[in-house]
Amino acid sequence: MINTRVALEGCVNYIENKLRDKITLDEISAHAGISKYYLHRMFKSLTGESIIEYVQSRKLTSSINELVHTNMRMIDIALEYGFDHEQSYIRAFRKKFGYTPLKVRSEQLSIEITEKINLNDILSVANSVTYKPFYIFKQKFSIMGCKHKILSRSGDNTANAYGKDFFYNSSRKITNAINPKVYYGYTDWSGYDDGYIHYIPSLEVSDLKAIPEGLTGIAIPPHKYVVFRFVGFFRPDDIKGRQVGRLIVHLYRKWITDSGFKSADTFRFERIDTGLSNDNYCELDIYQPIKESGA
């Protein structure tokens, strides 16, 4: 089985060692032992840019050293970093930084650069990895699913079993799902101090006008969320609710405690687009409503 964290660390280090060479996605993929398709998906899902965009950003950032601290000709710098032509380097540089290399060399300018990914920021859980969280504002929306009360002493697979039963069976009752392939695992922990939570495996729906027997509907208000994205070679069916809870606690300590935010409500939800899952590959997003600490 592919070790997701080791593979990604290998990619990042391989790129750093090859900044002065031409690097292709095929070469990086072969080094990591991951298909081009999944490597591209994983990297973009985690960082927001494709791996080839990251390679070019690192090359251009590294070239600033020769540009500013040496008298190397522009064509020589271009060739040094694997560009075929001087103009190719100049165009890429201007697109990335907003200025030509000559302007950066001759004037006192500040530009935003791309440093090597900090490998300490890549956290590994089972065979998935997560990078830095991102923040989004999501308007109000509605979900429909099966509501279950889970006692704190219940086994780690309880929510997982409820989720699988809903997705493969009960979800068929829902006729107004926005996308039946996108699973929502809604957790309400308002009863946590009393020893239980409510878990609602669900789908997003267009409205709550007609709720089938045995299901429940929830209208979720507008919120700002911190989102933790996990990618890796695991099956959605293998995700354990208690493990997700521990993840949230760990990530909160690392990313949120000193961020100026706090929880804004007594729920969170997981979101999985099962249409992206294949060959044991999965992307799992955990949404936690937040607000400013002083609010």
N, C-alpha and C positions, 0 to 999 in steps of 0.2 A: 504493500500500500504506500502511496505517495505521502510523505510527511510535508504537509502544506507549509509550515513555518520554515523548515529547512530549505525547501525549494525556493521560497520567496527570498530568503536571506542569500541563497546562492545566486539568484538573479541579480540582486542589488550589488553584490560584491563583484560578480562577473562584469557587469556594466562598468563599474569603476575601474576595473583593470583593463578595459578595452576602450576607454574614452578616445584614445588616439587612433583607433582602428575603425573601419566600417563595421557596424554591428547590424545584423538582421534579426528579425523576429524568429526565423528558423534556427539561428545559432543559439539565441537565448533559450528558446524552447527546448532544444536538444540538450543544452547544459542542465536545465532544470528537470528534465524528464517529464514535462507536462506538455500536452498538446497545445498548439498555437492558439486554438480557439479558447480553451479554458484559461491559459495564461493571460491572454488579452482581457477576457472577462474579469478575472480575479483582480488584476492590477488596476483596471479602470474603475471597478466597483469600489475598491479600497481607497484609491488616491484621487479619483476624479479625472485623471488623464490616462491616455493609453501608454503602454510601456515604451513605444517608439517615440511618443512625444516627450516622455521623461528622458529617454536617451539623448534626444536632441537638446533638451533643456540643460542637461548636465554637461554636454559637450560645449555648448555656447557659454555656460557659466565658467567652466574651466578655462576656456580660451581667453577670458578677460585678463588672466594673469599675464600671458604673453602680450596681449594688446596694450596693457597699461605699463608693464614693468620691463619690456624689452623693445628693441627697435626692429623686430621681425617685420618683414613685408607682409601685407595683407594676404597675398596669395600663399605665402609659406605657412601662415597661421591656418588658413583654410585647409590646406593639404595635410597639415599636422593633425587636424581633428577629423579627417576622413571625408571632407567635402571635395567633390570633384572639381569645382570651379570657384574662383574668388567670388563671383557674383552670387553663387548659391549660398555661400557663407554670409555674404552681406545681406541678402534678402531674408534669410532665416534669422539673423541677428536683429534686424530691424523689426521683424514681425514679433519676436520674443520680447525685446526690451523697449521698443518704441523709438530707438535711435540707431543710426548707423554706427558701425565699429569706429569709423574715423572720428565721429562726434564724441564718442565716449573716450577715445584716446586723447583728443585735443582739448576737451573741456571738463570742468569739474562737475560731473553729473552723478546723481544717486539713482540706482536702478534696482529693481527687485530681482533677485537671483534665485536659482534652484539648487539647494545643497543636497548632498546625498541623504537619502531617507535614513532616519535614525532607527536602527534595527531594534533599539530598546522600546520603541513605540509600537512595535508589532507584537501584539499579545496573542498567545496561543491557548486555545481551549479545545481539548480532545483533538480532533484533526481539522479544526477550523482556526482561522486567524481573524483578528480585527485590528484596525489601525485607528487613527484619530476619529472621534465622533464628528458628526456634522449636525447642523441645526436647521430646522425647517418650520415654517408656519403652515398649518393645515386647517382649512376651513371646516365647518361642521359637516359631518357625514353620518351615515347610519349603517349599522350592522345587524345581522339576524343570525341566530344560532341556537345551540342547546346550552342552557344554563345548568351548571353543576356546582354543588357545594363540596369542597375538598377540605377535609380536616387536616390539620398540620401533621398528624401522625400517619397520614396516608402514605403509601409507597411512592417512590420517585417516578413511577411509570403511570400514575393515575391520570394526570392531565394528558399525557401522551396517548393513552388508550381512548380517552374521550375524544381527543382531536381526530384520531384515525377513524373512529366510528362515525363521527359527524361528516368528515370530508368524503368518505367512501360510501356513505349511506344516507344520512339525514339531509345532507346538503341538496339532494335532488328535489326536495320539497320546495325549495326556494326558486320561484319563477322570475323574480326581478333582480337577480344578482347582476352587478355591474360587470364583474369578470369572475366566472365560477372557478377559474384556475388559481385565483389569489386568495390564500388562506389568512384569516386573522385569528390570532389566539388572544382573546381579551381577558385580562386578569384584574379583578376587583379585590383589593386587599383591605377594604374598609372594616372587615370583621377579623383582621389578623390578630388583634389583641385578644380576641375571644377564641382563638385557636382554629380559624378556618379562613378560606378565601373562596371566592366564586370565580369559576373559569368558564368562559363561553367561547368554544370553537365556533367560528362564524365566517360569513361572507359579507362583503359590502353590498348594500342594496340601494336602489334608487329612492325608495320611500318605505314607510312602515304602515301603510294603509291596510294591508292584508297579511297578517302573520299566521302561517300554518299552525295547526294544532301541535303542541309539544315543543314549539320553538318560542324564542323570546326576541324582542327587538330593543336596541339601544340607540338613542340619538346622542352622538358624541359632539360636544360643543367645540367651537374654534379654540385652538391651542397652539402655543409654541412648543416644539418638541426637540429634545436631544435624541439623536438616532445613532445607535451602535450597529454597525453592519458586520456580520460574520460571513466569511466565504471559505469554502473548502470542500474537501471530498468526504461528505457525510450525507446520509439520507434524511430527508425531513421527518420520516417516520421514527427516527432514532432520537429525536430531540426530547430531552427530559425537562419537565416543568421546574423541578427543584434546582436543576443545574442552571437553567436560565435565571432563576432568582439569585443564585450565588454569583452569577456573572454580573448582574446589575449592581450588586453590592460592591464587588471588586472594581468595576469600571467607575462607579461613582467615586470611590476613594481615589482613583488615579486621575480622573478627568474633571469631575464635577465639584468635589468638595470645596476647592478654592477658586471656582470659576465665577462666583457671584450669582449662581443660580440655586434654586431649590425645587423640590417637587411641587407641582401645581395642582395635583389631584390625587385621588386614591386608586388610580388604575394605570396600567401600561398595556401595550399589546405588541405581539410579534406579527410580522407580516412576511409571508413567503409566497413568491410567485412561482408556483409549481411548474409553470411553463418553461422556466429557466433551469429546472432541475433535470439532470440526466447523468447516467453513468455514476451515480452516487455523488454528483456535484450539487451544491446547494448554496443559495444566498439567503441569509436570514437577517431581517432588520428588526431591531427592538426599539420601539418608540416609547419615550418617557416624557410626559408633559412637564414643563418647567416654567418657572417665572423668576424674575429677579429676586435676590435674597431680601431686599428691602421692601418688596411689594406685599 
